[in-house]
Amino acid sequence: MLAATDVDREQIRRGARLGENDNWIAGFARYYREPVISRDRAFDRVAGVRRISY
């Protein structure tokens, strides 16, 4: 999925990569324009992804 690749490249440029699974989650969330429900604040670094904490 290209959205996950884009997320990974952006995070590489920032020097703070997500884990492999989190990268896929962020990519799918961005592609489908859906929020991520998580306590992991790393998703806050991803442009175009909204995190909902629980």
Buried (B, 14 or more C-beta within 10 A) or exposed (E): EEBBEBBBEBBEEEEEBBEEEBBBBBBBBBBEEEEBEBEEEBBEBBEEBBBEEE
